[in-house]
């Protein structure tokens, strides 16, 4: 079974209410500054240190990962899976699909 679960924005909202979850925005800092999901942390996928920065995170926590449309998010999730993260959620459609706070 894959550690990556694809979820909709509706499912993500429910998850945020009921779970101890780290929300990871993997877009560029300028995109993050223009708008992001409340309480998310920015970790730029295009940063050369992206993998090294991931390795500093707790692999046992649950992560909801998103980018603008889902492409970078999917690549970031594969990287996280390969490093050993087990509880990963992919926001289908990325930030463009998010219609809330």
BELBELVEN-V145230 format. One record per helix or strand. SS is the DSSP state (2 for helix, 1 for strand). FROM is the first residue (numbers start at 1). TO is the last residue. If there is no record, write none. Layout:
BEGIN
[[SS,FROM,TO] [SS,FROM,TO]]
END
This chain:
BEGIN
[[1,4,7] [2,9,18] [1,21,25] [2,29,34] [1,40,42] [2,50,55] [1,62,66] [2,71,83] [1,87,91] [2,94,97]]
END
